[in-house]
Amino acid sequence: MRSSIGITALGRYVPERVVSNAEYEAQLATTAEWIESRTGIRERRFARGDEYSSDLGVAAVRDLLSRDPHGLQDVSAVVCATLSPDALMPSTAALIAMQVGLGGAAAFDLSAACSGFVYALSMAQGLILGGTARRVLVVGAEVMSKVVDQNDRNTAVLFGDGAGAVVLGPVPAGYGLQAFALGSDGTGASSLYLRCAAPELPGGFPMGRFLGMNGREVFKFAVRAVVESGTEVLKKSGLATSSVDWVILHQANVRIIEAACERFGMPLSKAVVNLDRYGNTSSATVPLALGEAIDDGRLRDGQQLLLVAFGGGLSWAACTLKWWGGAPSLTSQAQEGVR
């Protein structure tokens, strides 16, 4: 029988600087009301000029340790999901590991854009089941404010910075990760991209310096991908939509979340939504939402979760998870909230 693998510790962090919609009004010839009505976002957090993804990731891990001082025990691998790494090498995962007492652990970054955290959970589970690691630290960390053109009305207002960290390891039978559905479609690459070494995509599509996005195409893709991958993973798990207590969707646009819940036949009240305060933090949205649901008492032991994300690639990822609340950082009584 396959071992039960689940989340055994969690921490999160967002930078101190709050950037409201009002700050964009003069700069982008828009209004705070227009931004909120079309995205659901009221404000987001921005990292300092000298603060990068590894810094946010370290802060999230330290938050985990403040909640559970033994939370990193037996961790021998670190996976960091990020599309805004400090550098292509060394990996941001290695930089985080070095600063949180995990020097010598296996460490690598995973690039699947906003789907990255759920992808990373799958990779971490594989490392454990394959015998490579007993426990794995999974981090989603982003400084989107540094890769988005702040003068581009189509993208600037959407993104924020943040990080979440979880430890994956053995949990009691009946709890933990149940199934995954992962996928990608490279034909949609020109709809959402961020340049690195190449000036253009295969086929000659030019990329500029900053993140580029075709919002209309991404919206259509996102709703379809969320519903299809969510339905697939529920089927793999032998679950009905009605059995889901909480759905943790990637926090990109409230309209996408609303449309996905409607197509699932699920009330919006079952979705954890915090993009109004944080915006789209890419790979950090799912762990930030998980942490918030713990802190405010919504997420409780034994509840059924559906996690779904989508992003550049184009990529999608979904998983089902029976929540185990038996560790110090996974119950609301232990929490102090995000700084």
N, C-alpha and C positions, 0 to 999 in steps of 0.2 A: 504494500500500500504506500502511495506517495505521501511523503511527510507534509504536514500542514505548515505553510509559510505565510507569515503575515507581518504587519507593521507592529513593532514592539516599542518604538519611541518616536517622538515627533517634536520638532521645533520650527519656528518661523521668525521672519524679520522683514520689516519694511523700513526704508530710510525715514529720517525725521522730516525732511522738507515736504510740505503739502503744496501741490500745485492745483489750484482751483480752475474751473472753466473760465472764470472771469479774467484770469491772466492772459488768455488767448484772444480776448475780444478785440482789442486794438491791433494786435500783431497779425491776426489772421482774418480780420474783417468779418467776424462772426459774433454770435452771442452765446452766453452761458446756457440759455434756454434751448437754443438750436442744438448745441452739442448734446445736452442731456436728453432731449426728445428723440434724437436719432440713434443714440448709443446707450443710454442709461447711465453714463458716466458723469459724475459731478466733480470729482477730483482724483488725483493720482499722486504717488510719491516719487520723488526724484533723488537719486544718489548725489552726494557731493562731487565736486570736480575731481577729488583724489580718491573716490570710492568706486570700486569695480566689482565685478561678479564674484570674485573670490572673497572679497571683504564681506559682501552680503551673505554668501554661503557660510563663511566662518561664523558670522553673527547668528545665523539660524541654528547652526550646530551648537553654539554656546547657549542659545536659548533652550535647546533640547537638553543640554547637560544641566542647566539651572533647574529644570523640571525633574530630571532623573540623572543624578550624578553617575550612575552606573550604566547609562544608556548606550555607551559605545563599547561596552565589554564584549570581547570576542569578535569585534569587527575586523575583518582582514581584507576588505575591498571597498573602494569608494568609486561611485559612478556619479558624474555631474552632468545633468541635462542642461544645455545652455546654447543659445544662438548668439550670445554676446560674451564670449570667453575673454579672459584677460589677454591671452595669446593663443596661437594655434599650438605652440609648444613652448614651455611645458603646459600640460593640461591644467585646466582650472581645478579639476579633481585633485591633482597632485599638490597644488598650492594650498587647497583647503586641508587636505590630509596632513600636510606638514605642520599646519598651525593649530590643529586640534588634537595632537598627540597620536596620530595614526601614521607616523613616518614608517616606511617599509611596507605599507599595505599596497596591494594592487590598486591602480588608480587610472581612470580614463574618462574622457568626455564623450557624450553621446549627442549627436546632432540630428534632431528630428523636429526642430522648431517648437511650436506650441504643443505638439504631441509628445515632446521629449520625456516628460516626467513619467507618463504611463508606459512609454517604451522602456524607460530605465527600470521600472518595477519588474517588467518581464525579464530584462537582462539579469537583474539581480537575483530573481527567483531561479533562473537557469544556473547562475554561478553556485547557488546553494545546493540545488538538487544535483548538480554535476559533481559536487564534492570539492569544488575549488575554494569555497568560503563557507563559514558557519553563519556569519552575519554580514550584511552589506549596508553601508551608508549610502543612501540615494539622496542627491541634492538637486533641486531645480533652482537656478540662480540667474537673474537677468538684470542688466542695466540697459533697458531699451531706450532710455532717454539719450544714450550716447550713440545709438545706431539709427535713430530716426531723425529726419530733417524737421527741426522745430519750426520751420517756415512753410511746411507743407500741410495745408489744411486737411488733406485726405488721410494723413497718418499721425500727425503730431498729437492730436487730442486723444488718440486711442490708447496709447501705451504708457506704462509706468514701470517702476523698478521694484524688485522684491526677491525674496528667497524663502524656500521651505526645505526642510531636511527630515528624512525619516530613516529609521533602521529597519531592515527586513531580516527576519530570523524565525526560528521555530515558535509556533503558537499552539495552544491546545487543539486537539482534534475537533473538527467541525467549524473552526474559525479560519480566517485568512483568505488568501487569494484563491479564486475558483477557476477563472478562465480569462483568456485574452483574445482580442481580435485586433490585429495590426495590419496596416496596409499603406500603400502610397500610389500616386499617379503622377509620374514625371511629365506627362503632357500638359499639366497645369502649372508647370514651374514658373512661367512668366506672369502668373497671377499673384505670386507672393514670393519675393526673393530678396537676398542680401548678398552683395558682391564680396568676394574674397580675392582670389588670384586671377580669375578670368574676367575680362572686361565684358563678355557677353555669354549668354547661354547657348547650348548647342542649337544650331539653326540660325544663329545670328542675332538673337534678341539682345539689345544693349542693356546693360545694367549701370545705373548711376552709383554715386558714392554711398547713398543711404538706402535703407529698406524701401522697397517698392511694392505697391499693392494695387490690384484692381478690385476695389471693394465690392462691386456688384457681383463679379464672378466668385469671389471668395465666399460671399454670403450664400449664394446658391449651392456651392460645393459644401459649405459647412453644415447646412441643415440636412442635406442628403447624407453626408458622411456620418453625422452624429446618429441619425435614425438608423441607418443601415448597420453601422458597426455596433451600436447599442443593441439592436435586435439580434444580431449575430451572436454576440457574447452572452446574451440572456438565453438564447437557444442552446448554446454550448453548455451553459450551467444548469439547464433544465428549469429555468425560472420564468415566471410570468412578470410582466411589467407591474402588475398589482402587488407583487411581493417585495418590490423595492421600497425601502424606507426613505432613502435619500439618494438623489442623483447629483453627482459633483461634475458639472460640465465646465469645459474650458471657458473662462470669463473673457469673451471677446466683444460681445454686443448683446444687450438684453433682448433685442428682437430675435436673435438666433436662439437664445435660451427659451424664449416664449414659444417660438415656432416648433422647436424640438419637443418641448413638453406637450404641446398640443398634438403633435403627430404620434407621440408615445401614448396618448390618452392619459396623461399624468398631470395632476394639478401643479401649477407653478409653485405652490407652497412646499412641494417636495424637493425643489431645487435650491441648493445653497448658492446664494448670489451675494457677492461683495464687490463686483466691478464698479459699483457706484462710488466706492471710496479708493479703489486701487487701480482701476483701469485694467488693461490687458498686460499682465506681467509675463506673458509667454509661458515658458516651462514652469514658472512658479505659481501659476493660478490654481492648479489642483491642490498642491500641499497647503497653500495659504487658505483655501476654502475649507479643507479638512480641519486645519488647526482652529479656524474660527468656529466651526460646528462643534468641536470639542469644548472650546472655551466657554461658549454660551449655553452648553448643556444639551444641545439638540442631538448630538451623536452619542449613542449609548451602546453598551455591551450587547452583542447579539444582533444588532441591526444589519439589514442588508443594504449594501451600497452598490451603485453603478457609477463608474468613473468613465467619462468620455471626453476626448480631446481631439483637436484637429489643428492643422497648421501648414506651414510651408513644406513643399515637397512635390506636390501637395501630399500631406500625410494625415493619417487618422489612427487613433488608438482607443480601445475600450477595455475595461476589465470589470469583473464582478468580485466582490470582497465581502465576507462576513466579518463584521467589526469585532475585534477583541479589545475590550477596555480594561484589561487586567494589569496594565503597567502604569507607573506613576505619572507619565506625561500624557496618558491617553484618557484621562478622566477630568471633568471640568473642575473638580474640587482642588486640583493641583495647579490650576492655571492662573497666570497673572496678566494675560493678554499681551497683544503686540505693543512694543514700545512706541 
